[in-house]
Amino acid sequence: EMWAAPFFSAFIAGYMVYDEMHYASHHFPLKSKVGLSVKHHHMKHHYQNEALGYGVSSPLWDYVFGTTFPEKETISS
């Protein structure tokens, strides 16, 4: 089919971005606001609850698949 090559190319490109973000979140000192957000989100996956937070480069996928972290509860007086 004519759609197979573009779909496969987009899938591979997306996976490469995901894999690079995952590697960077573990091995590079991310200092930008976006980089720190990605790293913080991903570290919660490893150290808070390994069954949640699979959206490494974007928490969007956690909303799609229901793997978001629970909101912190606030204590009101």
Distance bins in CASP14 RR format, pairs under 12 A and 6 or more apart:
PFRMAT RR
TARGET T0000
AUTHOR 0000-0000-0000
RMODE 2
METHOD distances of the structure
MODEL  1
1 7 0 0 0 0 1 0 0 0 0 0 0
1 8 0 0 0 0 0 1 0 0 0 0 0
2 8 0 0 0 0 0 1 0 0 0 0 0
3 9 0 0 0 0 0 1 0 0 0 0 0
3 10 0 0 0 0 0 1 0 0 0 0 0
3 11 0 0 0 0 0 1 0 0 0 0 0
4 10 0 0 0 0 0 1 0 0 0 0 0
4 11 0 0 0 0 0 1 0 0 0 0 0
5 11 0 0 0 0 0 1 0 0 0 0 0
5 12 0 0 0 0 0 1 0 0 0 0 0
6 12 0 0 0 0 0 1 0 0 0 0 0
6 13 0 0 0 0 0 1 0 0 0 0 0
7 13 0 0 0 0 0 1 0 0 0 0 0
7 14 0 0 0 0 0 1 0 0 0 0 0
8 14 0 0 0 0 0 1 0 0 0 0 0
8 15 0 0 0 0 0 1 0 0 0 0 0
9 15 0 0 0 0 0 1 0 0 0 0 0
9 16 0 0 0 0 0 1 0 0 0 0 0
10 16 0 0 0 0 0 1 0 0 0 0 0
10 17 0 0 0 0 0 1 0 0 0 0 0
11 17 0 0 0 0 0 1 0 0 0 0 0
11 18 0 0 0 0 0 1 0 0 0 0 0
12 18 0 0 0 0 0 1 0 0 0 0 0
12 19 0 0 0 0 0 1 0 0 0 0 0
13 19 0 0 0 0 0 1 0 0 0 0 0
13 20 0 0 0 0 0 1 0 0 0 0 0
14 20 0 0 0 0 1 0 0 0 0 0 0
14 21 0 0 0 0 1 0 0 0 0 0 0
14 22 0 0 0 0 0 1 0 0 0 0 0
14 56 0 0 0 0 0 1 0 0 0 0 0
14 57 0 0 0 0 1 0 0 0 0 0 0
14 58 0 0 0 0 0 1 0 0 0 0 0
14 61 0 0 0 0 0 1 0 0 0 0 0
15 21 0 0 0 0 0 1 0 0 0 0 0
15 22 0 0 0 0 0 1 0 0 0 0 0
15 56 0 0 0 0 0 1 0 0 0 0 0
15 57 0 0 0 0 0 1 0 0 0 0 0
16 22 0 0 0 0 0 1 0 0 0 0 0
16 23 0 0 0 0 0 1 0 0 0 0 0
16 57 0 0 0 0 0 1 0 0 0 0 0
17 23 0 0 0 0 0 1 0 0 0 0 0
17 24 0 0 0 0 0 1 0 0 0 0 0
17 38 0 0 0 0 0 1 0 0 0 0 0
17 56 0 0 0 0 1 0 0 0 0 0 0
17 57 1 0 0 1 0 0 0 0 0 0 0
17 58 0 0 0 0 1 0 0 0 0 0 0
18 24 0 0 0 0 0 1 0 0 0 0 0
18 25 0 0 0 0 0 1 0 0 0 0 0
18 38 0 0 0 0 0 1 0 0 0 0 0
18 42 0 0 0 0 0 1 0 0 0 0 0
18 54 0 0 0 0 0 1 0 0 0 0 0
18 55 0 0 0 0 1 0 0 0 0 0 0
18 56 1 0 0 1 0 0 0 0 0 0 0
18 57 1 0 1 0 0 0 0 0 0 0 0
18 58 0 0 0 0 1 0 0 0 0 0 0
18 60 0 0 0 0 0 1 0 0 0 0 0
18 61 0 0 0 0 1 0 0 0 0 0 0
19 25 0 0 0 0 0 1 0 0 0 0 0
19 26 0 0 0 0 0 1 0 0 0 0 0
19 56 0 0 0 0 1 0 0 0 0 0 0
19 57 0 0 0 0 1 0 0 0 0 0 0
20 26 0 0 0 0 0 1 0 0 0 0 0
20 27 0 0 0 0 0 1 0 0 0 0 0
20 28 0 0 0 0 0 1 0 0 0 0 0
20 38 0 0 0 0 0 1 0 0 0 0 0
20 56 0 0 0 0 1 0 0 0 0 0 0
20 57 0 0 0 0 1 0 0 0 0 0 0
21 27 0 0 0 0 0 1 0 0 0 0 0
21 28 0 0 0 0 0 1 0 0 0 0 0
21 30 0 0 0 0 1 0 0 0 0 0 0
21 34 0 0 0 0 0 1 0 0 0 0 0
21 35 0 0 0 0 1 0 0 0 0 0 0
21 37 0 0 0 0 0 1 0 0 0 0 0
21 38 1 0 0 1 0 0 0 0 0 0 0
21 39 0 0 0 0 1 0 0 0 0 0 0
21 41 0 0 0 0 0 1 0 0 0 0 0
21 42 0 0 0 0 1 0 0 0 0 0 0
21 55 0 0 0 0 1 0 0 0 0 0 0
21 56 1 0 1 0 0 0 0 0 0 0 0
21 57 1 1 0 0 0 0 0 0 0 0 0
21 58 0 0 0 0 1 0 0 0 0 0 0
21 61 0 0 0 0 0 1 0 0 0 0 0
22 28 0 0 0 0 0 1 0 0 0 0 0
22 38 0 0 0 0 1 0 0 0 0 0 0
22 39 0 0 0 0 0 1 0 0 0 0 0
22 41 0 0 0 0 0 1 0 0 0 0 0
22 42 1 0 0 1 0 0 0 0 0 0 0
22 43 0 0 0 0 0 1 0 0 0 0 0
22 45 0 0 0 0 0 1 0 0 0 0 0
22 46 0 0 0 0 0 1 0 0 0 0 0
22 53 0 0 0 0 0 1 0 0 0 0 0
22 54 0 0 0 0 0 1 0 0 0 0 0
22 55 0 0 0 0 1 0 0 0 0 0 0
22 56 1 0 1 0 0 0 0 0 0 0 0
22 57 1 0 0 1 0 0 0 0 0 0 0
22 58 0 0 0 0 0 1 0 0 0 0 0
23 30 0 0 0 0 0 1 0 0 0 0 0
23 38 0 0 0 0 0 1 0 0 0 0 0
23 39 0 0 0 0 0 1 0 0 0 0 0
23 42 0 0 0 0 0 1 0 0 0 0 0
23 56 0 0 0 0 1 0 0 0 0 0 0
23 57 0 0 0 0 0 1 0 0 0 0 0
24 30 1 0 0 1 0 0 0 0 0 0 0
24 31 0 0 0 0 0 1 0 0 0 0 0
24 32 0 0 0 0 0 1 0 0 0 0 0
24 34 0 0 0 0 0 1 0 0 0 0 0
24 35 0 0 0 0 1 0 0 0 0 0 0
24 36 0 0 0 0 0 1 0 0 0 0 0
24 38 0 0 0 0 1 0 0 0 0 0 0
24 39 0 0 0 0 1 0 0 0 0 0 0
24 42 0 0 0 0 1 0 0 0 0 0 0
24 56 0 0 0 0 1 0 0 0 0 0 0
24 57 0 0 0 0 1 0 0 0 0 0 0
25 34 0 0 0 0 0 1 0 0 0 0 0
25 35 1 0 0 1 0 0 0 0 0 0 0
25 36 0 0 0 0 0 1 0 0 0 0 0
25 37 0 0 0 0 0 1 0 0 0 0 0
25 38 1 0 1 0 0 0 0 0 0 0 0
25 39 1 0 1 0 0 0 0 0 0 0 0
25 40 0 0 0 0 1 0 0 0 0 0 0
25 41 0 0 0 0 1 0 0 0 0 0 0
25 42 1 0 1 0 0 0 0 0 0 0 0
25 43 1 0 0 1 0 0 0 0 0 0 0
25 44 0 0 0 0 0 1 0 0 0 0 0
25 45 0 0 0 0 1 0 0 0 0 0 0
25 46 0 0 0 0 1 0 0 0 0 0 0
25 53 0 0 0 0 0 1 0 0 0 0 0
25 55 0 0 0 0 0 1 0 0 0 0 0
25 56 1 0 0 1 0 0 0 0 0 0 0
25 57 0 0 0 0 1 0 0 0 0 0 0
25 58 0 0 0 0 0 1 0 0 0 0 0
26 38 0 0 0 0 0 1 0 0 0 0 0
26 39 0 0 0 0 1 0 0 0 0 0 0
26 42 1 0 0 1 0 0 0 0 0 0 0
26 43 0 0 0 0 1 0 0 0 0 0 0
26 45 0 0 0 0 0 1 0 0 0 0 0
26 46 0 0 0 0 1 0 0 0 0 0 0
26 56 0 0 0 0 0 1 0 0 0 0 0
27 39 0 0 0 0 0 1 0 0 0 0 0
27 42 0 0 0 0 0 1 0 0 0 0 0
28 35 0 0 0 0 1 0 0 0 0 0 0
28 36 0 0 0 0 0 1 0 0 0 0 0
28 38 0 0 0 0 0 1 0 0 0 0 0
28 39 0 0 0 0 1 0 0 0 0 0 0
29 35 0 0 0 0 1 0 0 0 0 0 0
29 36 0 0 0 0 1 0 0 0 0 0 0
29 39 0 0 0 0 1 0 0 0 0 0 0
30 36 1 0 1 0 0 0 0 0 0 0 0
30 37 0 0 0 0 1 0 0 0 0 0 0
30 38 1 0 0 1 0 0 0 0 0 0 0
30 39 1 0 1 0 0 0 0 0 0 0 0
30 40 0 0 0 0 1 0 0 0 0 0 0
30 41 0 0 0 0 0 1 0 0 0 0 0
30 42 0 0 0 0 0 1 0 0 0 0 0
30 43 0 0 0 0 0 1 0 0 0 0 0
30 57 0 0 0 0 0 1 0 0 0 0 0
31 37 0 0 0 0 0 1 0 0 0 0 0
31 38 0 0 0 0 0 1 0 0 0 0 0
31 39 0 0 0 0 1 0 0 0 0 0 0
32 38 0 0 0 0 1 0 0 0 0 0 0
32 39 0 0 0 0 0 1 0 0 0 0 0
33 39 0 0 0 0 0 1 0 0 0 0 0
33 40 0 0 0 0 0 1 0 0 0 0 0
34 40 0 0 0 0 0 1 0 0 0 0 0
34 41 0 0 0 0 0 1 0 0 0 0 0
34 57 0 0 0 0 0 1 0 0 0 0 0
34 58 0 0 0 0 0 1 0 0 0 0 0
34 59 0 0 0 0 0 1 0 0 0 0 0
35 41 0 0 0 0 1 0 0 0 0 0 0
35 42 0 0 0 0 1 0 0 0 0 0 0
35 43 0 0 0 0 0 1 0 0 0 0 0
35 56 0 0 0 0 0 1 0 0 0 0 0
35 57 0 0 0 0 1 0 0 0 0 0 0
35 58 0 0 0 0 0 1 0 0 0 0 0
36 42 0 0 0 0 0 1 0 0 0 0 0
36 43 0 0 0 0 0 1 0 0 0 0 0
37 43 0 0 0 0 0 1 0 0 0 0 0
37 44 0 0 0 0 0 1 0 0 0 0 0
37 56 0 0 0 0 0 1 0 0 0 0 0
37 57 0 0 0 0 0 1 0 0 0 0 0
37 58 0 0 0 0 1 0 0 0 0 0 0
37 59 0 0 0 0 1 0 0 0 0 0 0
38 44 0 0 0 0 0 1 0 0 0 0 0
38 45 0 0 0 0 0 1 0 0 0 0 0
38 53 0 0 0 0 0 1 0 0 0 0 0
38 55 0 0 0 0 1 0 0 0 0 0 0
38 56 1 0 0 1 0 0 0 0 0 0 0
38 57 1 0 0 1 0 0 0 0 0 0 0
38 58 1 0 0 1 0 0 0 0 0 0 0
38 59 0 0 0 0 1 0 0 0 0 0 0
38 60 0 0 0 0 0 1 0 0 0 0 0
39 45 0 0 0 0 0 1 0 0 0 0 0
39 46 0 0 0 0 0 1 0 0 0 0 0
39 47 0 0 0 0 0 1 0 0 0 0 0
39 56 0 0 0 0 1 0 0 0 0 0 0
39 57 0 0 0 0 0 1 0 0 0 0 0
40 46 0 0 0 0 0 1 0 0 0 0 0
40 47 0 0 0 0 0 1 0 0 0 0 0
40 48 0 0 0 0 0 1 0 0 0 0 0
40 53 0 0 0 0 0 1 0 0 0 0 0
40 56 0 0 0 0 0 1 0 0 0 0 0
40 59 0 0 0 0 0 1 0 0 0 0 0
40 69 0 0 0 0 0 1 0 0 0 0 0
41 47 0 0 0 0 0 1 0 0 0 0 0
41 48 0 0 0 0 0 1 0 0 0 0 0
41 49 0 0 0 0 0 1 0 0 0 0 0
41 52 0 0 0 0 0 1 0 0 0 0 0
41 53 1 0 0 1 0 0 0 0 0 0 0
41 54 0 0 0 0 0 1 0 0 0 0 0
41 55 1 0 0 1 0 0 0 0 0 0 0
41 56 1 0 0 1 0 0 0 0 0 0 0
41 57 0 0 0 0 1 0 0 0 0 0 0
41 58 0 0 0 0 1 0 0 0 0 0 0
41 59 1 0 1 0 0 0 0 0 0 0 0
41 60 0 0 0 0 0 1 0 0 0 0 0
41 61 0 0 0 0 0 1 0 0 0 0 0
41 62 0 0 0 0 1 0 0 0 0 0 0
41 67 0 0 0 0 0 1 0 0 0 0 0
41 68 0 0 0 0 1 0 0 0 0 0 0
41 69 0 0 0 0 1 0 0 0 0 0 0
42 48 0 0 0 0 0 1 0 0 0 0 0
42 50 0 0 0 0 0 1 0 0 0 0 0
42 52 0 0 0 0 0 1 0 0 0 0 0
42 53 1 0 0 1 0 0 0 0 0 0 0
42 54 0 0 0 0 1 0 0 0 0 0 0
42 55 1 0 0 1 0 0 0 0 0 0 0
42 56 1 0 1 0 0 0 0 0 0 0 0
42 57 0 0 0 0 1 0 0 0 0 0 0
42 58 0 0 0 0 0 1 0 0 0 0 0
42 59 0 0 0 0 1 0 0 0 0 0 0
42 62 0 0 0 0 0 1 0 0 0 0 0
42 69 0 0 0 0 0 1 0 0 0 0 0
43 49 0 0 0 0 0 1 0 0 0 0 0
43 50 0 0 0 0 0 1 0 0 0 0 0
43 53 0 0 0 0 0 1 0 0 0 0 0
43 56 0 0 0 0 0 1 0 0 0 0 0
43 69 0 0 0 0 0 1 0 0 0 0 0
44 50 0 0 0 0 1 0 0 0 0 0 0
44 51 0 0 0 0 0 1 0 0 0 0 0
44 52 1 0 0 1 0 0 0 0 0 0 0
44 53 1 0 0 1 0 0 0 0 0 0 0
44 54 0 0 0 0 0 1 0 0 0 0 0
44 55 0 0 0 0 0 1 0 0 0 0 0
44 56 0 0 0 0 0 1 0 0 0 0 0
44 59 0 0 0 0 1 0 0 0 0 0 0
44 62 0 0 0 0 0 1 0 0 0 0 0
44 67 0 0 0 0 0 1 0 0 0 0 0
44 68 0 0 0 0 0 1 0 0 0 0 0
44 69 1 0 1 0 0 0 0 0 0 0 0
44 70 0 0 0 0 0 1 0 0 0 0 0
44 72 0 0 0 0 0 1 0 0 0 0 0
45 51 0 0 0 0 1 0 0 0 0 0 0
45 52 1 0 0 1 0 0 0 0 0 0 0
45 53 1 0 1 0 0 0 0 0 0 0 0
45 54 1 0 0 1 0 0 0 0 0 0 0
45 55 1 0 0 1 0 0 0 0 0 0 0
45 56 1 0 0 1 0 0 0 0 0 0 0
45 59 0 0 0 0 0 1 0 0 0 0 0
45 61 0 0 0 0 0 1 0 0 0 0 0
45 62 0 0 0 0 1 0 0 0 0 0 0
45 67 0 0 0 0 1 0 0 0 0 0 0
45 68 0 0 0 0 0 1 0 0 0 0 0
45 69 0 0 0 0 1 0 0 0 0 0 0
46 52 0 0 0 0 0 1 0 0 0 0 0
46 53 0 0 0 0 1 0 0 0 0 0 0
46 54 0 0 0 0 0 1 0 0 0 0 0
46 56 0 0 0 0 0 1 0 0 0 0 0
47 53 0 0 0 0 0 1 0 0 0 0 0
47 69 0 0 0 0 0 1 0 0 0 0 0
48 68 0 0 0 0 0 1 0 0 0 0 0
48 69 1 0 0 1 0 0 0 0 0 0 0
48 70 0 0 0 0 1 0 0 0 0 0 0
48 72 0 0 0 0 0 1 0 0 0 0 0
49 62 0 0 0 0 0 1 0 0 0 0 0
49 67 0 0 0 0 1 0 0 0 0 0 0
49 68 0 0 0 0 0 1 0 0 0 0 0
49 69 1 0 0 1 0 0 0 0 0 0 0
49 70 0 0 0 0 1 0 0 0 0 0 0
50 67 0 0 0 0 0 1 0 0 0 0 0
50 69 0 0 0 0 0 1 0 0 0 0 0
51 62 0 0 0 0 0 1 0 0 0 0 0
51 65 0 0 0 0 0 1 0 0 0 0 0
51 66 0 0 0 0 0 1 0 0 0 0 0
51 67 1 0 0 1 0 0 0 0 0 0 0
51 68 0 0 0 0 0 1 0 0 0 0 0
51 69 0 0 0 0 0 1 0 0 0 0 0
51 70 0 0 0 0 0 1 0 0 0 0 0
52 59 0 0 0 0 0 1 0 0 0 0 0
52 61 0 0 0 0 0 1 0 0 0 0 0
52 62 1 0 0 1 0 0 0 0 0 0 0
52 63 0 0 0 0 0 1 0 0 0 0 0
52 65 0 0 0 0 1 0 0 0 0 0 0
52 66 0 0 0 0 1 0 0 0 0 0 0
52 67 1 0 1 0 0 0 0 0 0 0 0
52 68 1 0 0 1 0 0 0 0 0 0 0
52 69 1 0 1 0 0 0 0 0 0 0 0
52 70 0 0 0 0 1 0 0 0 0 0 0
53 59 1 0 0 1 0 0 0 0 0 0 0
53 60 0 0 0 0 0 1 0 0 0 0 0
53 61 0 0 0 0 1 0 0 0 0 0 0
53 62 1 0 1 0 0 0 0 0 0 0 0
53 63 0 0 0 0 0 1 0 0 0 0 0
53 64 0 0 0 0 0 1 0 0 0 0 0
53 65 0 0 0 0 1 0 0 0 0 0 0
53 66 0 0 0 0 1 0 0 0 0 0 0
53 67 1 0 1 0 0 0 0 0 0 0 0
53 68 1 0 0 1 0 0 0 0 0 0 0
53 69 1 0 0 1 0 0 0 0 0 0 0
53 70 0 0 0 0 0 1 0 0 0 0 0
54 60 0 0 0 0 0 1 0 0 0 0 0
54 61 1 0 0 1 0 0 0 0 0 0 0
54 62 1 0 0 1 0 0 0 0 0 0 0
54 63 0 0 0 0 0 1 0 0 0 0 0
54 64 0 0 0 0 0 1 0 0 0 0 0
54 65 1 0 0 1 0 0 0 0 0 0 0
54 66 0 0 0 0 1 0 0 0 0 0 0
54 67 1 0 1 0 0 0 0 0 0 0 0
54 68 0 0 0 0 1 0 0 0 0 0 0
54 69 0 0 0 0 0 1 0 0 0 0 0
55 61 1 0 1 0 0 0 0 0 0 0 0
55 62 1 0 1 0 0 0 0 0 0 0 0
55 63 0 0 0 0 1 0 0 0 0 0 0
55 64 0 0 0 0 1 0 0 0 0 0 0
55 65 0 0 0 0 1 0 0 0 0 0 0
55 66 0 0 0 0 0 1 0 0 0 0 0
55 67 1 0 0 1 0 0 0 0 0 0 0
55 68 0 0 0 0 1 0 0 0 0 0 0
55 69 0 0 0 0 0 1 0 0 0 0 0
56 62 0 0 0 0 1 0 0 0 0 0 0
56 67 0 0 0 0 0 1 0 0 0 0 0
58 64 0 0 0 0 1 0 0 0 0 0 0
58 65 0 0 0 0 0 1 0 0 0 0 0
58 68 0 0 0 0 0 1 0 0 0 0 0
59 65 0 0 0 0 0 1 0 0 0 0 0
59 66 0 0 0 0 0 1 0 0 0 0 0
59 67 0 0 0 0 1 0 0 0 0 0 0
59 68 1 0 0 1 0 0 0 0 0 0 0
59 69 0 0 0 0 1 0 0 0 0 0 0
60 66 0 0 0 0 0 1 0 0 0 0 0
60 67 0 0 0 0 0 1 0 0 0 0 0
60 68 0 0 0 0 0 1 0 0 0 0 0
61 67 1 0 0 1 0 0 0 0 0 0 0
61 68 0 0 0 0 1 0 0 0 0 0 0
62 68 1 0 1 0 0 0 0 0 0 0 0
62 69 1 0 0 1 0 0 0 0 0 0 0
62 70 0 0 0 0 0 1 0 0 0 0 0
63 69 0 0 0 0 0 1 0 0 0 0 0
END
